[in-house]
Amino acid sequence: MADEAAVEDLVQVPTLGSVGLVAYSWKNPNVGYCQGMNFIAAALLVFMTEEESFWMLSHIVEQILPNYFNKSLSGSRVDARILSHYLKKRIPKLFKHFQKINLELSVFCTHWFLCLYVTALPVETAFRIWDWTFYHAPYGAKVIFETALSILKLHEKKLLATQDDTEAALLLNEETSKFFDYNELLSVEIKPLEGNKVNTLRDKFKKEIDQEIRARDATIRNQEISNLTHLEISELETLHEQFLKHPTVNDFGIDLETFKKVILVSFPEWNSEQGARDEFLSRLFRSWDINQDHLLDFKELMLGLAVLCKGTIDEKLELCFKTFDVSNSGHVTRSDIQDVLGMIYKIYETEDSEKEVEIMIDIIFQNRNPDAKFQASEFSEIIFTQPMLQKCFQLENPKEMR
């Protein structure tokens, strides 16, 4: 952290915040503000106007350091892999030594790259690197790797003598903090990198990193869902493959129309009277839509399906109550019961369904106030007097699993 204080002292904090960072967060809300951008913005304001520094910050974040400041911070991992690729080719002895002492390059290179060396090297040296980086546009990114390779080559002998990763990291931190002579870097014999090759490697390793992130997220997600349901990890993996075959909105979740198709695969007996079926499935969809965004992501879909197909009696009773109480008021009314019962009776194509529903409603409210509001525990008692509800929510034979 060689020159963080020096960089911050070079500009006034209000100017730094209002111009470089707040303005950029408006331009690119997907990135917003991330730690590290403040040092870059501060350094730019040393020798540029406010508007110039804004546009240069945009160029650095989007072109020189792509994906460094997104949610996954994948850009820094991609570039650490690129540095490892070149280190293995250009300084193989040091590469093998780092492997031997278990030193991850990201331990030091993330700090170097994230702020374009401005907090790792003396400001004077860092600015010379910036000049060279901007001069080589649109392939300026290659300079940050050439610089890293030069620093490592310059200190190769000392690094090879280190006994563990901590010693090596501390050595690099100490040596870079007093690296005032940029010409010394230029004197290192390192074959220049090809800018287009660097970009190709970025594309290649980004795909690998993105795939690893998706696999990691899937593992975490499936474990979480498995802990909350009666579904096995292997089942969830298979189900997710099937989920991805359906059209999603913004690669996030399925809408109501897709949900209907999905649910009717598991419950073909519901594919009857269209009007009642669609109303009922719409209620079911809303009761499963936890974050109320009108989409079901994989987790929401699995939490609902798991209850219907493999849930305990208590879980199914709770799901039934939520389907009636789509407004999430904590109770259901006579109107709620009449509406949903009417849908279910029509779905199962019972003769004279409207009359049957009226009879059931009269039975339910025989000794109750017509304006009564039932909470979950009271409603559960009603369910067991309603054969159609038991059939619909798989309560007839609770041990049967789909």
C-alpha positions in Angstrom: 0.0 0.0 0.0 2.9 2.3 -0.9 1.3 5.5 -2.0 -2.4 5.4 -1.0 -2.0 8.4 1.3 0.0 10.3 -1.2 -2.6 9.9 -3.9 -5.4 10.9 -1.7 -3.6 14.1 -0.6 -3.1 15.1 -4.3 -6.8 16.1 -4.8 -9.7 17.4 -2.7 -12.0 14.7 -1.6 -15.3 16.6 -2.6 -14.0 16.9 -6.2 -13.0 13.3 -6.2 -16.4 12.1 -5.0 -18.6 14.3 -7.0 -16.9 14.1 -10.4 -15.0 10.8 -10.7 -17.2 8.4 -8.8 -20.7 9.6 -8.4 -20.9 10.7 -12.1 -19.5 7.4 -13.2 -22.0 5.5 -11.1 -24.7 7.3 -13.1 -23.1 6.4 -16.4 -22.6 2.8 -15.5 -25.1 1.7 -12.8 -24.2 -2.0 -13.3 -20.8 -1.2 -11.8 -21.6 1.9 -9.7 -18.7 2.5 -7.2 -16.2 -0.1 -6.0 -13.2 0.2 -3.7 -10.1 1.0 -5.7 -11.8 3.3 -8.2 -11.2 6.2 -5.8 -7.5 5.9 -6.2 -7.7 5.8 -9.9 -10.0 8.8 -10.0 -7.7 10.8 -7.6 -4.7 10.1 -9.7 -6.4 11.2 -12.9 -7.4 14.5 -11.4 -3.8 15.3 -10.8 -3.1 16.1 -14.4 -6.6 16.2 -16.1 -9.7 18.4 -15.9 -12.8 17.0 -14.2 -14.4 16.1 -17.5 -11.3 14.6 -18.9 -10.8 12.5 -15.8 -14.4 11.3 -15.9 -14.0 10.0 -19.5 -10.6 8.5 -18.8 -12.0 6.7 -15.7 -14.6 5.3 -18.0 -12.0 4.0 -20.4 -9.9 2.4 -17.7 -12.9 0.7 -16.0 -14.4 -0.5 -19.3 -11.4 -1.2 -21.5 -8.2 -1.6 -19.6 -9.7 -3.2 -16.5 -12.9 -4.9 -17.8 -15.0 -6.8 -15.2 -12.7 -5.7 -12.3 -15.5 -3.8 -10.7 -18.5 -6.0 -11.4 -20.4 -8.1 -8.8 -18.2 -11.1 -9.2 -14.9 -9.2 -9.7 -14.1 -11.7 -12.3 -11.7 -9.4 -14.2 -9.0 -9.6 -11.5 -9.2 -13.4 -11.6 -9.0 -13.5 -15.4 -5.9 -11.3 -15.4 -4.2 -13.3 -12.6 -4.6 -16.3 -14.8 -3.1 -14.4 -17.8 -0.1 -13.4 -15.7 0.3 -17.0 -14.6 0.2 -18.0 -18.3 3.0 -15.6 -19.2 5.0 -16.2 -16.1 5.2 -19.9 -16.9 6.4 -19.1 -20.4 8.8 -16.2 -19.7 10.1 -16.9 -16.2 9.6 -20.7 -15.8 12.0 -21.1 -12.9 10.1 -18.5 -10.8 6.8 -20.0 -11.8 7.8 -23.4 -10.5 9.1 -21.8 -7.3 5.8 -20.0 -6.7 4.0 -23.4 -7.1 6.4 -25.0 -4.7 5.7 -22.4 -1.9 2.0 -22.2 -2.8 2.0 -18.5 -3.7 -1.1 -17.5 -5.5 -0.3 -14.7 -8.0 -3.6 -13.0 -7.0 -2.1 -12.3 -3.6 0.0 -9.4 -5.1 -1.1 -8.9 -8.7 -4.7 -8.0 -7.8 -3.4 -5.1 -5.7 -1.1 -4.1 -8.6 -3.7 -4.2 -11.3 -6.8 -3.0 -9.5 -5.4 0.5 -9.1 -3.1 0.3 -12.1 -0.1 0.3 -9.7 -0.8 3.7 -8.3 -1.1 2.3 -4.7 1.6 -0.4 -5.1 4.4 1.7 -6.6 5.6 5.3 -6.0 3.3 7.7 -7.8 6.0 8.9 -10.1 6.7 5.4 -11.3 3.0 4.5 -11.6 2.3 7.6 -13.7 5.1 6.5 -16.1 3.3 3.1 -16.4 0.1 4.9 -17.1 1.7 7.0 -19.9 2.9 3.8 -21.5 -0.5 2.1 -21.0 -2.5 4.9 -22.6 0.0 5.3 -25.4 -0.6 1.7 -26.5 -4.3 2.0 -26.7 -6.4 0.0 -27.7 -3.9 -2.6 -26.5 -2.8 -0.8 -23.4 -3.8 -3.7 -21.1 -0.7 -5.5 -22.2 1.5 -3.0 -20.4 0.1 -4.0 -17.0 1.3 -7.6 -17.6 4.6 -6.5 -19.1 5.2 -4.3 -16.0 4.3 -7.2 -13.7 6.7 -9.6 -15.5 9.5 -7.0 -15.4 9.1 -6.5 -11.6 9.1 -10.3 -11.0 12.1 -10.7 -13.3 14.0 -7.9 -11.6 13.5 -9.5 -8.2 13.7 -13.1 -9.4 16.9 -14.0 -7.5 15.5 -12.7 -4.2 12.1 -14.4 -4.7 13.8 -17.7 -5.5 15.4 -17.5 -2.0 12.1 -17.2 -0.2 10.9 -20.1 1.9 7.1 -19.6 1.9 4.3 -17.5 0.3 4.2 -15.0 3.1 7.9 -14.2 2.8 7.6 -13.8 -1.0 4.5 -11.5 -0.7 6.2 -9.3 1.9 9.3 -9.1 -0.2 7.4 -7.9 -3.3 5.5 -5.4 -1.2 8.7 -3.9 0.2 10.6 -3.8 -3.0 7.7 -2.2 -5.0 7.1 0.5 -2.4 10.6 1.9 -3.0 10.7 1.4 -6.8 11.4 5.0 -7.9 13.4 4.4 -11.0 11.1 3.5 -13.9 14.0 3.2 -16.3 15.1 0.2 -14.2 11.9 -1.6 -15.4 12.7 -0.7 -19.0 16.1 -2.2 -18.7 14.6 -5.7 -17.9 14.8 -8.0 -20.9 11.2 -9.1 -21.3 9.9 -9.9 -24.8 7.0 -7.5 -25.5 3.5 -9.0 -25.4 1.1 -8.9 -28.3 -1.9 -6.8 -27.5 -4.3 -8.8 -29.5 -3.0 -12.0 -27.9 -3.7 -10.5 -24.5 -7.3 -9.7 -25.5 -7.7 -13.3 -26.8 -6.5 -14.7 -23.6 -8.9 -12.5 -21.7 -11.8 -13.8 -23.7 -10.6 -17.4 -23.2 -10.1 -17.2 -19.5 -13.2 -15.1 -18.9 -15.3 -18.0 -20.3 -13.5 -20.4 -18.0 -13.9 -18.1 -14.9 -17.5 -17.5 -15.7 -18.2 -21.2 -16.0 -16.4 -21.8 -12.7 -18.5 -19.0 -11.0 -21.7 -20.6 -12.4 -20.7 -24.0 -11.2 -19.8 -22.7 -7.7 -23.1 -20.7 -7.5 -25.0 -23.8 -8.6 -23.4 -25.9 -6.0 -24.2 -23.4 -3.3 -27.7 -22.9 -4.6 -28.5 -26.6 -4.8 -27.1 -27.3 -1.4 -29.3 -24.5 0.0 -32.4 -25.8 -1.7 -31.6 -29.3 -0.6 -31.4 -28.2 3.0 -34.8 -26.5 2.7 -36.6 -29.3 0.9 -36.7 -33.1 0.4 -34.9 -33.0 -2.9 -31.4 -34.6 -3.3 -28.5 -32.7 -4.9 -28.5 -35.1 -7.9 -32.2 -34.4 -8.4 -31.7 -30.7 -8.4 -28.8 -30.9 -10.9 -31.1 -32.8 -13.3 -34.0 -30.5 -12.7 -31.8 -27.4 -13.3 -30.8 -28.8 -16.7 -34.4 -29.1 -17.6 -35.1 -25.6 -16.2 -32.5 -24.1 -18.5 -34.3 -25.6 -21.5 -37.3 -23.3 -20.9 -37.2 -19.6 -22.1 -36.3 -17.3 -19.2 -36.6 -13.6 -18.8 -33.2 -11.9 -18.7 -31.6 -15.4 -17.9 -33.2 -15.1 -14.5 -36.6 -16.7 -14.1 -39.7 -18.1 -15.9 -42.8 -16.1 -16.3 -46.4 -17.3 -15.7 -47.0 -18.8 -19.1 -43.8 -20.9 -18.9 -44.7 -21.9 -15.4 -48.1 -23.2 -16.6 -46.3 -25.5 -19.1 -43.8 -26.7 -16.5 -46.3 -27.4 -13.8 -48.7 -29.3 -16.1 -45.9 -31.8 -16.9 -45.9 -32.9 -13.2 -49.7 -32.5 -12.8 -51.3 -33.4 -16.1 -54.7 -33.9 -14.3 -54.9 -30.1 -13.9 -54.9 -29.6 -17.7 -58.6 -29.4 -18.1 -61.0 -26.4 -18.0 -58.8 -23.6 -19.2 -60.3 -20.6 -17.4 -60.3 -22.2 -14.0 -57.0 -23.9 -14.5 -55.3 -20.6 -15.5 -56.8 -18.8 -12.5 -55.6 -21.5 -10.1 -52.1 -21.7 -11.6 -51.9 -17.9 -11.4 -52.6 -18.0 -7.7 -50.1 -20.8 -7.3 -47.5 -18.8 -9.2 -48.0 -15.7 -7.0 -47.8 -17.8 -3.8 -44.4 -19.2 -5.0 -43.1 -15.8 -6.2 -41.3 -14.9 -2.9 -39.8 -11.6 -4.1 -42.9 -10.6 -6.0 -41.1 -9.8 -9.2 -43.5 -11.7 -11.4 -40.9 -14.3 -12.2 -39.9 -17.6 -10.6 -36.2 -18.3 -10.4 -35.0 -21.9 -10.0 -35.0 -21.7 -6.2 -38.6 -20.4 -6.0 -39.8 -23.0 -8.4 -38.1 -25.9 -6.6 -39.3 -24.8 -3.2 -42.9 -24.9 -4.5 -42.6 -28.1 -6.5 -40.8 -29.9 -3.6 -43.7 -29.3 -1.3 -46.3 -30.4 -3.9 -44.3 -33.5 -4.9 -42.4 -34.5 -1.7 -43.6 -32.3 1.1 -44.9 -33.3 4.5 -48.5 -32.8 5.5 -47.7 -29.7 7.4 -45.8 -28.3 4.4 -48.6 -29.0 2.0 -51.2 -27.5 4.4 -49.0 -24.3 4.5 -48.8 -24.2 0.7 -52.6 -24.7 0.4 -53.2 -21.8 2.8 -50.8 -19.5 0.8 -52.6 -20.3 -2.4 -55.8 -19.1 -0.9 -54.1 -16.1 0.8 -52.3 -14.7 -2.2 -52.6 -11.2 -0.8 -50.4 -12.4 2.1 -52.8 -11.0 4.7 -52.4 -13.9 7.1 -56.0 -15.0 6.8 -58.6 -16.2 4.2 -62.2 -15.1 3.8 -65.4 -16.8 2.6 -64.8 -15.1 -0.8 -61.3 -16.6 -1.0 -62.5 -20.1 -0.2 -65.4 -19.9 -2.6 -63.2 -18.6 -5.5 -60.4 -21.2 -5.1 -62.8 -24.1 -4.5 -64.7 -23.1 -7.6 -61.5 -23.3 -9.6 -60.5 -26.6 -8.3 -63.9 -28.2 -8.8 -63.9 -27.1 -12.4 -60.3 -28.3 -12.9 -61.4 -31.8 -11.9 -64.5 -31.5 -14.1 -67.0 -32.4 -11.4 -70.6 -32.4 -12.5 -72.6 -29.3 -11.3 -69.4 -27.9 -9.7 -71.0 -24.6 -8.8 -73.7 -26.3 -6.8 -71.2 -28.5 -5.1 -69.1 -25.5 -4.1 -72.1 -23.8 -2.6 -72.9 -26.9 -0.5 -69.3 -27.0 0.7 -69.3 -23.4 1.6 -72.6 -23.8 3.5 -71.1 -26.7 5.5 -67.9 -24.7 6.3 -69.8 -21.7 7.6 -72.7 -23.6 9.1 -71.8 -22.7 12.7 -69.5 -19.7 11.8 -69.9 -16.0 11.1 -70.2 -15.5 7.3 -67.6 -12.7 7.7 -65.2 -15.0 9.6 -61.5 -14.8 8.7 -59.5 -18.0 9.0 -55.8 -18.1 10.0 -53.6 -20.9 9.0 -54.3 -23.2 11.9 -58.1 -22.8 11.6 -58.0 -23.2 7.8 -56.1 -26.5 8.2 -59.1 -28.0 9.9 -61.3 -27.0 7.0 -59.0 -28.6 4.4 -59.6 -32.1 5.9 -63.3 -31.7 5.3 -62.8 -30.9 1.6 -61.9 -34.0 -0.5 -61.1 -31.9 -3.6 -58.6 -29.8 -1.7 -56.9 -32.9 -0.4 -56.8 -34.3 -3.9 -55.4 -31.2 -5.4 -52.7 -30.6 -2.9 -51.7 -34.3 -2.7 -53.1 -34.8 0.8 -55.1 -37.9 -0.1 -52.0 -40.1 0.1 -49.2 -38.0 1.7 -46.6 -40.8 1.4 -47.0 -40.8 -2.4 -44.2 -38.8 -4.0 -43.9 -37.7 -7.6 
